[in-house]
Amino acid sequence: MENFRPLLGFPGGSISHPLGTDGLGRDVFARIVYGARPSLLVGCISVILAGLLGVIAGMLAGYFGRSWDLILMGIADIQLGFPFLLMAITLAAIIGPGLHTAILALVLTGWVPYARLTRAELLSMREQQFVQAAQATGGSPLHIMVRHILPNLIPTLIVVATFSFAQMIILESALSFLGLGMQPPQPSWGSMLSDARNYLTTAWWTGVFPGVAIVATVLSVNVIGERLREVLDPRLRGL
């Protein structure tokens, strides 16, 4: 086995392993590419589910107010004060570590920004003429929220979801690093960093390149999110 073979260009490097191999002789480049799947999958699913949960909660709190607002925003405040890693460890102890644990922990953590944003926007829209006209014509609350309010929230929600996606990738990597996310032998960027932490002085490439993959992906998503914000925000388009 070609354990800890260095990357191409270094003594002992091979073109068949351009980024070297790890302690078990596995190709680092192939594992980085394959390990992108759980990170991106968890990020996408978590953003979608957290967004749906947050938008529903924000609409109920903002449109109906009173008891709904008190209960849902109270839960959101409690959620903000609950440490993310403690929640993930608790879920792992209850249902076991794995992909489902990471997704559930990320969803329970990520719905609050969507809920607060939706509630704030809905409180301002509720007093506008197009909503009052829909109410005067007998539109049901569900019809008004879905047909008249939600389309006006979508551009802002898209921007928030893009930045949230980058955050989810980091959090998934952190969970996998701690052994609460993807389980061996399935590779993920976080678990690759965890495996490499004892060899950074002797086989640095096993940990540096998974870290570079995380940084590059998060940076790219943030750049896309910033560009979307400039395109979808009418106040910035006029600058």
Backbone bond lengths (Angstrom), bond angles and torsions (degrees), N, CA, C in turn:
res aa  C-N    CA-C-N  psi(-1)  N-CA   C-N-CA  omega(-1)  CA-C   N-CA-C  phi
1 M - - - 1.461 - - 1.529 110.15 -
2 E 1.345 116.18 145.32 1.454 121.50 -177.10 1.527 109.00 -95.57
3 N 1.334 115.56 69.75 1.458 119.88 -178.71 1.519 110.82 -69.81
4 F 1.339 115.89 134.69 1.466 122.74 174.88 1.523 112.21 51.95
5 R 1.310 117.02 40.79 1.464 119.44 172.45 1.527 108.09 -70.54
6 P 1.331 119.03 129.77 1.474 120.64 -177.32 1.523 111.95 -69.26
7 L 1.314 115.01 168.85 1.454 119.72 -178.01 1.517 111.09 -74.00
8 L 1.316 115.00 166.62 1.456 121.74 -176.75 1.530 110.54 -60.35
9 G 1.321 115.26 134.70 1.462 121.11 -179.51 1.512 112.92 103.18
10 F 1.340 116.89 -15.02 1.459 121.18 176.59 1.528 108.63 -101.56
11 P 1.333 117.92 156.67 1.466 120.18 178.37 1.529 111.13 -55.79
12 G 1.313 116.18 126.57 1.453 121.65 -178.09 1.509 113.72 91.29
13 G 1.328 117.93 -5.91 1.456 121.76 179.53 1.515 111.86 -71.48
14 S 1.323 115.80 159.12 1.457 121.08 -177.66 1.521 109.29 -138.99
15 I 1.328 116.45 145.67 1.458 120.60 178.59 1.527 111.58 -67.75
16 S 1.332 115.84 -22.35 1.463 119.02 177.29 1.517 112.02 -73.34
17 H 1.327 117.50 -17.26 1.466 122.17 176.01 1.532 107.96 -131.70
18 P 1.343 117.76 77.35 1.472 119.67 -171.51 1.528 114.37 -62.22
19 L 1.343 117.59 -28.01 1.460 120.74 177.76 1.527 111.96 -108.97
20 G 1.323 116.35 16.74 1.458 120.96 177.22 1.523 112.60 82.17
21 T 1.329 114.96 -173.03 1.465 121.65 179.81 1.528 109.15 -128.40
22 D 1.333 115.17 164.11 1.466 119.61 179.69 1.522 110.11 -95.65
23 G 1.330 116.73 -165.57 1.462 121.11 -175.55 1.512 114.47 -67.76
24 L 1.346 117.39 -16.69 1.465 120.96 177.90 1.521 112.19 -105.43
25 G 1.324 116.19 11.39 1.461 120.20 178.70 1.511 114.26 79.08
26 R 1.320 118.51 14.22 1.466 121.74 -179.34 1.527 110.49 -86.44
27 D 1.324 115.55 140.84 1.454 121.11 -177.45 1.529 110.50 -67.81
28 V 1.330 117.18 124.35 1.463 122.04 -176.62 1.525 110.78 -67.41
29 F 1.333 116.88 -41.60 1.470 119.53 -179.01 1.526 111.05 -62.36
30 A 1.341 116.42 -45.53 1.465 119.57 179.87 1.525 111.41 -62.49
31 R 1.328 117.26 -38.03 1.463 120.33 -179.93 1.530 111.38 -70.86
32 I 1.335 117.20 -33.67 1.464 119.56 176.73 1.532 110.28 -65.58
33 V 1.326 116.17 -45.00 1.464 119.99 179.47 1.528 110.52 -64.25
34 Y 1.316 116.85 -46.14 1.465 120.48 -179.55 1.530 110.79 -69.27
35 G 1.335 116.41 -33.88 1.454 119.64 -179.57 1.512 113.97 -73.19
36 A 1.346 117.32 -11.32 1.462 119.63 176.12 1.518 111.13 -68.35
37 R 1.317 117.86 -25.87 1.461 120.62 -175.68 1.522 112.96 -61.95
38 P 1.337 119.96 -52.39 1.463 117.89 179.85 1.524 113.41 -64.37
39 S 1.329 117.84 -37.03 1.459 120.21 -179.79 1.521 110.84 -63.74
40 L 1.333 116.90 -47.80 1.463 120.37 -179.77 1.519 111.27 -70.60
41 L 1.340 117.15 -37.52 1.463 120.32 179.53 1.517 111.14 -64.95
42 V 1.326 116.58 -48.07 1.461 120.45 178.92 1.523 110.31 -62.22
43 G 1.337 117.13 -40.96 1.458 119.97 179.13 1.514 112.39 -61.39
44 C 1.341 116.67 -46.35 1.473 120.71 -179.04 1.522 111.59 -64.66
45 I 1.330 117.03 -50.17 1.463 120.14 -177.99 1.519 110.84 -63.21
46 S 1.322 117.13 -41.99 1.463 120.84 -178.39 1.527 111.17 -64.81
47 V 1.329 116.99 -42.20 1.464 120.41 179.62 1.531 110.38 -64.53
48 I 1.331 117.36 -43.22 1.464 120.55 -179.01 1.524 111.01 -64.29
49 L 1.325 117.03 -49.19 1.471 120.15 -177.40 1.533 111.06 -68.46
50 A 1.337 117.00 -42.33 1.462 119.56 178.35 1.523 110.77 -64.50
51 G 1.333 116.92 -38.89 1.460 120.20 178.05 1.517 112.19 -63.76
52 L 1.332 117.09 -45.05 1.464 120.29 178.53 1.522 111.28 -61.71
53 L 1.320 116.26 -46.87 1.462 120.40 179.92 1.521 111.04 -62.83
54 G 1.321 116.76 -44.13 1.454 120.40 -178.39 1.521 112.83 -67.51
55 V 1.330 117.53 -41.10 1.469 120.41 179.92 1.526 110.66 -65.40
56 I 1.328 116.87 -42.67 1.471 119.53 178.44 1.523 110.72 -62.34
57 A 1.330 116.56 -46.42 1.467 120.07 179.62 1.526 111.09 -63.51
58 G 1.330 117.81 -41.85 1.459 121.17 -179.75 1.513 112.49 -65.91
59 M 1.323 117.52 -37.79 1.462 120.61 178.16 1.520 111.64 -68.18
60 L 1.318 116.79 -41.76 1.468 119.51 178.08 1.527 110.68 -63.40
61 A 1.337 116.15 -43.14 1.460 119.85 -178.80 1.520 111.86 -69.60
62 G 1.344 117.23 -40.47 1.451 120.43 -175.82 1.512 114.22 -78.84
63 Y 1.327 117.66 -34.91 1.468 120.13 -175.41 1.526 111.86 -85.01
64 F 1.328 116.64 -45.23 1.462 119.36 -176.82 1.526 112.01 -89.07
65 G 1.355 117.58 -28.63 1.456 121.36 176.21 1.518 112.78 62.00
66 R 1.330 114.68 -161.48 1.457 123.93 176.31 1.530 111.78 50.84
67 S 1.332 116.58 -117.37 1.466 119.30 -173.03 1.520 111.90 -64.51
68 W 1.355 117.74 -39.61 1.466 120.37 178.10 1.528 110.51 -61.26
69 D 1.307 115.47 -45.05 1.460 120.36 -179.80 1.529 110.87 -63.12
70 L 1.317 115.62 -44.97 1.458 120.28 -178.51 1.527 111.08 -62.51
71 I 1.319 116.88 -45.35 1.468 120.88 -176.28 1.536 111.06 -70.18
72 L 1.337 116.39 -52.05 1.464 120.00 -173.50 1.524 112.14 -69.24
73 M 1.323 116.92 -42.34 1.461 118.62 178.52 1.528 111.39 -72.26
74 G 1.330 116.84 -27.94 1.462 119.35 173.01 1.517 111.30 -64.98
75 I 1.349 116.09 -42.51 1.463 120.22 175.72 1.528 110.65 -62.27
76 A 1.349 116.43 -40.01 1.466 120.25 178.89 1.520 111.18 -62.58
77 D 1.333 116.81 -41.37 1.469 120.10 178.90 1.529 111.05 -64.08
78 I 1.327 116.19 -41.30 1.460 119.98 177.48 1.532 110.29 -63.84
79 Q 1.336 115.07 -41.33 1.461 119.88 -179.67 1.530 111.42 -61.50
80 L 1.332 116.25 -39.81 1.463 119.92 179.89 1.526 112.08 -64.09
81 G 1.321 116.53 -28.46 1.462 120.19 -179.65 1.510 114.14 -90.19
82 F 1.345 117.12 -0.18 1.465 120.86 -178.60 1.518 109.28 -96.70
83 P 1.329 119.56 119.78 1.470 121.48 -177.35 1.518 111.85 -58.79
84 F 1.325 115.57 134.27 1.457 120.93 -177.13 1.523 112.25 -62.25
85 L 1.326 117.03 -46.96 1.460 120.10 -177.05 1.529 111.47 -66.13
86 L 1.321 117.10 -35.20 1.458 119.94 177.24 1.525 110.35 -63.91
87 M 1.331 116.54 -39.79 1.456 120.14 176.71 1.526 111.05 -63.72
88 A 1.332 116.60 -43.75 1.459 120.10 -179.68 1.523 111.32 -63.52
89 I 1.319 117.01 -41.62 1.467 120.52 178.79 1.524 110.66 -64.74
90 T 1.338 116.38 -40.21 1.467 120.19 178.17 1.519 111.35 -62.64
91 L 1.345 116.27 -44.85 1.464 120.07 179.26 1.530 111.02 -64.84
92 A 1.328 116.41 -38.87 1.463 119.65 178.53 1.519 110.94 -64.35
93 A 1.325 116.86 -35.93 1.461 120.19 178.17 1.524 111.55 -69.42
94 I 1.355 116.69 -30.46 1.462 120.37 -177.18 1.523 111.70 -84.47
95 I 1.332 117.10 -49.77 1.471 120.69 -173.41 1.525 112.85 -111.63
96 G 1.325 116.95 -3.27 1.459 120.31 178.40 1.509 111.85 91.84
97 P 1.338 117.95 149.90 1.467 121.35 179.03 1.520 111.07 -70.10
98 G 1.309 116.10 155.05 1.460 120.85 178.94 1.511 111.61 152.71
99 L 1.327 114.86 -175.11 1.456 120.81 -177.78 1.526 111.55 -63.11
100 H 1.328 116.97 -40.74 1.468 120.42 -178.85 1.524 110.99 -65.70
101 T 1.319 117.21 -35.33 1.466 120.38 177.91 1.517 110.83 -65.02
102 A 1.328 116.79 -43.26 1.462 120.62 179.43 1.523 110.82 -62.65
103 I 1.332 116.86 -44.73 1.466 120.39 -179.27 1.520 110.67 -63.19
104 L 1.336 117.01 -46.11 1.466 120.26 -178.82 1.523 111.05 -62.27
105 A 1.323 117.34 -43.16 1.459 120.51 179.38 1.524 111.62 -64.18
106 L 1.318 117.02 -40.04 1.461 120.50 -179.81 1.526 111.57 -69.51
107 V 1.328 116.83 -37.89 1.472 119.86 178.49 1.519 110.60 -66.13
108 L 1.330 116.82 -45.02 1.463 120.24 -179.89 1.520 112.30 -66.06
109 T 1.315 116.19 -22.17 1.463 120.39 177.39 1.524 111.92 -89.32
110 G 1.330 117.20 -34.96 1.463 120.65 -168.26 1.507 116.79 -91.73
111 W 1.331 120.24 -5.51 1.464 120.12 -175.66 1.523 113.12 -77.36
112 V 1.328 117.74 -22.30 1.467 121.38 -172.72 1.533 112.68 -62.43
113 P 1.352 120.96 -47.58 1.477 118.67 179.54 1.525 113.21 -58.42
114 Y 1.334 117.51 -39.09 1.461 119.91 178.03 1.526 110.88 -64.36
115 A 1.322 116.61 -41.71 1.463 120.60 -179.15 1.526 110.94 -64.10
116 R 1.309 117.42 -45.33 1.463 120.55 -179.19 1.527 111.19 -66.02
117 L 1.315 117.07 -42.54 1.455 120.34 179.10 1.526 111.15 -63.93
118 T 1.348 116.49 -47.13 1.461 120.18 -179.82 1.519 111.38 -61.67
119 R 1.313 116.64 -42.63 1.471 120.06 179.37 1.520 111.31 -62.03
120 A 1.336 116.51 -45.69 1.462 120.16 -178.05 1.535 111.31 -63.84
121 E 1.328 116.58 -44.37 1.457 119.78 179.84 1.522 111.22 -66.75
122 L 1.323 117.05 -38.74 1.454 120.53 -177.91 1.527 111.43 -69.07
123 L 1.316 117.50 -35.11 1.460 120.26 178.21 1.524 111.24 -62.14
124 S 1.341 116.44 -35.53 1.465 118.96 178.07 1.527 111.73 -78.58
125 M 1.328 117.53 -35.42 1.464 120.70 179.98 1.520 112.44 -73.08
126 R 1.315 116.75 -28.20 1.458 120.27 -174.89 1.520 112.51 -61.19
127 E 1.317 116.90 -26.44 1.461 121.58 -178.76 1.527 112.43 -94.00
128 Q 1.322 117.87 -1.21 1.450 119.78 -178.52 1.526 110.97 -81.15
129 Q 1.325 115.72 160.81 1.460 121.19 -170.06 1.522 113.04 -66.29
130 F 1.341 117.88 -35.95 1.461 118.04 -176.55 1.527 111.73 -68.50
131 V 1.343 117.77 -30.80 1.462 120.27 175.40 1.524 110.55 -74.32
132 Q 1.314 117.31 -41.76 1.457 120.64 178.49 1.525 111.24 -64.79
133 A 1.333 116.81 -35.37 1.475 120.06 176.77 1.527 110.64 -66.17
134 A 1.321 116.82 -40.38 1.463 119.91 177.65 1.523 111.56 -65.11
135 Q 1.331 116.51 -37.46 1.459 119.97 176.44 1.527 111.02 -66.97
136 A 1.326 116.77 -38.51 1.471 120.76 -178.59 1.519 111.99 -67.59
137 T 1.328 117.14 -29.48 1.468 120.34 179.16 1.521 112.65 -84.80
138 G 1.321 116.56 4.96 1.459 120.36 175.40 1.517 115.17 90.16
139 G 1.321 118.02 18.07 1.455 120.41 179.28 1.519 111.90 -67.94
140 S 1.306 116.49 138.03 1.464 121.00 179.42 1.522 109.64 -72.62
141 P 1.333 117.84 157.58 1.472 119.61 178.05 1.529 113.03 -56.04
142 L 1.336 117.04 -40.26 1.463 119.79 179.50 1.520 110.58 -64.50
143 H 1.332 116.87 -43.14 1.470 120.71 179.97 1.518 110.55 -63.39
144 I 1.322 117.59 -43.06 1.463 121.28 -178.38 1.522 110.51 -65.21
145 M 1.335 117.38 -43.87 1.462 120.50 -178.46 1.524 112.01 -66.61
146 V 1.346 116.64 -43.12 1.462 120.21 -176.16 1.525 111.81 -79.07
147 R 1.325 116.29 -40.44 1.472 119.86 -173.07 1.525 113.26 -87.16
148 H 1.307 118.45 -32.89 1.459 120.34 -172.12 1.529 113.65 -111.94
149 I 1.339 117.32 -36.05 1.468 119.91 -173.89 1.522 111.75 -92.25
150 L 1.315 117.33 -47.90 1.460 120.91 -175.60 1.529 113.54 -57.97
151 P 1.351 120.25 -43.37 1.477 118.52 178.31 1.522 113.74 -57.91
152 N 1.330 117.68 -29.61 1.463 120.26 178.53 1.525 112.23 -78.26
153 L 1.338 116.49 -16.14 1.459 120.35 179.79 1.525 112.71 -92.16
154 I 1.324 117.24 -20.02 1.460 120.99 -171.63 1.529 113.24 -57.87
155 P 1.348 120.73 -46.58 1.479 118.19 179.57 1.522 113.24 -57.08
156 T 1.328 116.87 -43.54 1.466 119.64 179.38 1.521 111.18 -66.90
157 L 1.327 116.89 -40.24 1.466 120.87 -179.57 1.522 111.29 -65.26
158 I 1.325 117.48 -34.66 1.465 120.82 178.48 1.528 110.19 -63.00
159 V 1.311 116.51 -43.18 1.463 120.40 179.72 1.527 110.27 -64.54
160 V 1.345 116.50 -46.07 1.464 120.46 179.37 1.526 110.62 -61.25
161 A 1.335 116.87 -41.28 1.463 120.91 -179.64 1.520 111.44 -63.89
162 T 1.335 117.37 -36.15 1.465 120.43 179.74 1.523 111.20 -64.49
163 F 1.333 116.39 -47.81 1.466 119.25 177.90 1.529 110.98 -66.61
164 S 1.333 116.83 -35.54 1.462 120.41 178.45 1.523 111.15 -65.86
165 F 1.322 116.92 -34.11 1.464 121.14 178.88 1.525 110.74 -60.69
166 A 1.334 116.25 -42.41 1.466 119.88 177.43 1.523 110.67 -62.62
167 Q 1.326 116.31 -41.11 1.467 119.95 179.04 1.520 110.92 -65.00
168 M 1.324 116.98 -38.79 1.465 120.59 -179.87 1.523 111.49 -63.51
169 I 1.330 117.25 -36.52 1.466 120.39 178.60 1.528 109.87 -62.74
170 I 1.330 116.32 -42.94 1.462 120.05 179.37 1.524 110.69 -64.69
171 L 1.330 116.69 -44.27 1.460 120.10 -178.21 1.531 111.31 -67.32
172 E 1.333 117.00 -38.26 1.470 119.00 177.17 1.510 110.71 -63.74
173 S 1.332 116.81 -40.23 1.465 120.21 177.73 1.520 110.72 -63.62
174 A 1.334 116.59 -37.78 1.462 119.85 178.27 1.527 110.99 -65.33
175 L 1.333 116.79 -41.66 1.470 119.87 178.46 1.524 111.14 -64.86
176 S 1.331 116.83 -42.80 1.465 119.60 178.53 1.521 111.04 -66.06
177 F 1.317 117.48 -35.63 1.468 121.42 177.11 1.528 110.39 -61.17
178 L 1.333 116.73 -37.31 1.465 121.10 -179.49 1.532 112.58 -84.96
179 G 1.333 116.97 -2.06 1.459 120.15 179.59 1.509 114.43 84.89
180 L 1.348 117.52 15.22 1.461 121.46 -178.95 1.526 112.56 -101.70
181 G 1.339 117.22 -7.58 1.452 121.16 -179.02 1.507 111.78 -102.02
182 M 1.343 115.66 -126.65 1.463 120.28 178.75 1.526 110.25 -60.92
183 Q 1.323 115.01 138.23 1.454 120.72 -177.55 1.530 110.79 -103.86
184 P 1.345 117.12 146.84 1.470 120.65 177.03 1.534 109.86 -57.54
185 P 1.333 117.38 148.28 1.475 127.40 8.55 1.524 114.35 -90.54
186 Q 1.360 118.25 6.34 1.452 119.89 178.57 1.530 110.29 -67.32
187 P 1.334 117.84 126.60 1.474 119.02 -177.98 1.521 111.78 -82.58
188 S 1.287 115.99 148.90 1.459 123.36 168.47 1.515 106.77 -148.59
189 W 1.327 116.22 159.99 1.457 119.05 -175.17 1.525 111.33 -61.86
190 G 1.322 116.83 -39.68 1.457 119.42 -179.89 1.517 112.69 -65.82
191 S 1.337 116.96 -43.34 1.467 119.57 179.71 1.526 111.38 -68.62
192 M 1.330 117.63 -31.00 1.465 120.15 176.49 1.531 110.22 -66.16
193 L 1.324 116.63 -39.72 1.465 119.68 175.62 1.521 111.06 -63.91
194 S 1.319 116.16 -38.61 1.457 119.95 179.23 1.526 111.43 -64.87
195 D 1.334 115.98 -42.89 1.465 119.66 179.35 1.527 112.39 -66.02
196 A 1.343 116.19 -29.78 1.468 120.13 -173.75 1.515 113.96 -90.78
197 R 1.324 118.73 -7.22 1.466 119.30 -171.49 1.529 112.88 -65.16
198 N 1.334 117.93 -23.53 1.465 120.21 179.66 1.522 112.89 -87.51
199 Y 1.342 116.99 -3.82 1.470 119.86 -175.14 1.529 112.03 -124.00
200 L 1.331 117.79 17.95 1.459 119.80 -175.40 1.522 112.60 -65.72
201 T 1.312 117.35 -26.12 1.468 119.22 180.00 1.528 112.01 -85.59
202 T 1.321 118.18 -21.87 1.462 120.93 -177.45 1.527 112.56 -110.12
203 A 1.334 117.61 -32.38 1.468 122.19 179.99 1.521 108.49 -136.38
204 W 1.337 115.26 65.01 1.468 121.51 -171.96 1.519 113.21 -61.17
205 W 1.348 117.46 -27.45 1.463 120.31 -176.05 1.533 112.42 -66.33
206 T 1.323 117.51 -22.29 1.471 119.31 -179.74 1.524 111.98 -70.25
207 G 1.340 117.06 -21.18 1.456 119.73 179.47 1.516 114.15 -111.50
208 V 1.339 116.34 -28.52 1.465 119.51 -176.34 1.520 111.31 -67.95
209 F 1.316 117.69 -45.36 1.458 119.65 -173.60 1.535 113.16 -71.74
210 P 1.334 121.10 -37.69 1.472 118.13 170.36 1.527 112.52 -60.54
211 G 1.336 116.47 -37.69 1.466 119.40 176.14 1.513 111.98 -64.44
212 V 1.333 116.79 -40.74 1.461 120.79 177.23 1.526 110.31 -62.67
213 A 1.336 117.30 -38.42 1.468 120.73 178.80 1.529 110.79 -62.51
214 I 1.331 117.14 -42.04 1.465 120.74 178.73 1.520 110.40 -64.11
215 V 1.333 116.62 -48.42 1.470 121.00 -177.93 1.526 110.56 -62.61
216 A 1.329 117.26 -44.90 1.462 120.57 -177.98 1.526 111.36 -64.60
217 T 1.327 116.75 -41.35 1.465 119.81 -179.86 1.517 111.39 -66.70
218 V 1.322 116.69 -46.24 1.471 120.44 -179.97 1.521 110.75 -63.67
219 L 1.323 117.06 -41.94 1.463 120.67 178.99 1.529 110.70 -63.17
220 S 1.325 116.90 -42.32 1.466 120.61 179.79 1.522 111.18 -63.55
221 V 1.326 116.76 -43.56 1.467 120.09 179.42 1.520 110.65 -64.53
222 N 1.322 117.89 -39.98 1.463 120.85 178.35 1.525 111.76 -64.82
223 V 1.326 117.31 -38.24 1.467 120.32 177.13 1.518 110.06 -64.53
224 I 1.338 116.48 -42.36 1.468 119.97 177.31 1.528 110.37 -62.72
225 G 1.329 117.00 -42.19 1.456 120.67 178.80 1.518 112.22 -62.28
226 E 1.329 116.77 -41.12 1.463 119.96 178.38 1.524 110.95 -65.55
227 R 1.312 116.25 -38.92 1.465 119.77 178.06 1.524 110.61 -66.38
228 L 1.319 117.82 -41.87 1.460 120.83 177.28 1.525 111.02 -62.14
229 R 1.326 116.24 -38.58 1.465 119.11 178.93 1.524 111.04 -62.67
230 E 1.330 116.36 -39.59 1.452 119.94 178.90 1.528 111.47 -67.70
231 V 1.326 116.36 -35.42 1.462 119.93 -177.30 1.529 111.59 -77.58
232 L 1.344 117.18 -40.56 1.461 120.93 -172.84 1.513 113.64 -88.60
233 D 1.323 117.77 -18.73 1.458 120.17 -179.46 1.532 109.39 -87.44
234 P 1.338 118.58 112.63 1.465 120.11 -177.82 1.524 113.14 -63.20
235 R 1.327 117.90 -26.80 1.457 120.15 179.28 1.515 111.17 -68.49
236 L 1.354 117.15 -34.92 1.458 120.40 178.47 1.520 111.75 -80.46
237 R 1.349 117.41 -29.35 1.453 120.00 179.48 1.520 112.10 -66.17
238 G 1.332 115.54 -25.51 1.460 119.03 -178.93 1.511 113.76 -83.07
239 L 1.348 116.14 -7.21 1.473 119.35 -178.74 1.534 111.34 -76.56
